[in-house]
Amino acid sequence: MSGSPNGRRHSRDDVSEMALRLLDEYGLPDLTMRHIATALEVQASALYWHFPNKQTLLAAVSARILAPMDDVRVEEMTVSEAVRQLGARLRECLLAYRDAAELVSSSLALGLVDSPIRPQLMAVTRRDGVPDSLSRVAAEAVMHFVVGYTFHEQQRLTADSFGLLPEATSLNPEDASAQPAEDGDFGEALTMIADGLEVSVRQYTSGG
């Protein structure tokens, strides 16, 4: 554990929790080791007791963001239902924190966190005898779509907060809350992916 001038000892969880709090307040560009250390009232070097480098710390933050994915119970769902539920929950997780999609995308690309979709989706498809290779492709498609879609959403929200969007496309809280998370273009696109996987599953299980 790392210590602070006030005598409090900080754990690995303390560091990642503070980093997540600062991410949401200031955004990813300002999430520096020095900023985190200052907030914890320790020297920046003290953080390296818990994390060998900044990327591993950011991976721990990504894991915190994605933790609610474990709460989705897909055991009794169809493949299509599982895709829609997992995709919608992933988007909710990412929208809960500023710049979360960009951060999680980086951690996923570097292999520092596991896919938040693959294990649960594979559990559903294995039940139907679908090969893991097909499930992995489907899981990757869902994950990349949701992360990419949400990244663009958050970029637009940031641009709007700085007044950089044209007035006609400005995003305000009323607009943002006018549609449930699964409505609109996101829900339709996710349904297309889900339906496509259902077709592939039926073709495989029927020998087609």
Steps between C-alpha positions, in 0.01 A plus 500: 500500500606857436487765772394864507619792717188464718603145585226323304608195306366465146423166340499403134121539504531849648725604213277361224188643665656845516613470139145417393366796694750735334428350157133587540573848630782613270512258207764265367754761379538634856519160666871504583692311766594832658136612510394174664784517751413858592138402562617217726754728671795276412805526279449376144769238559280343770248392236756267346482279809163393366529549124823455300389757241212723405349249256448240772334764716273597213421131449389481865278801441358331189424191707306715747300654218417158358424330833117529467519276193532206739150571630331415168341156531475343155456131589133482398522744207501425131814594309326808358378611842847453649659714230251782554524488879879481510539773239258733679668443837846563355381832361354592839831418669693720258257791514519502880844666493656773293732372223441141615462363147836639394671366811344153479574480127868560571513237775325247277732572207806443719359178640502638854133419567291210378202532269194599704275319251673175405467279812127547544415482132705183461315344793173554313622376162674193647163400643379474139811319381636796305879492443707742706651646183161635392425628849831686516430674170154604623636622834767707326241650266276603789787635708655707222165637390396607851838645597530686170144628509534620858839657431337714232216589736740615767708695251188683388396568860844645571490713187153622591614595850758729338243642258667339199190335350267688265185611681284266291689196630567625852444238770321614813383297802141493372611353167732254669225367725224503240580148381570189709846349458380231261294728274611680187790412275694319772220257579426436133863429417541272801186311397646451151812345649290281731275383217800426281650280769167320545498420127857369520409285801196354325704423190767327707260297716296392196809390315468778243 
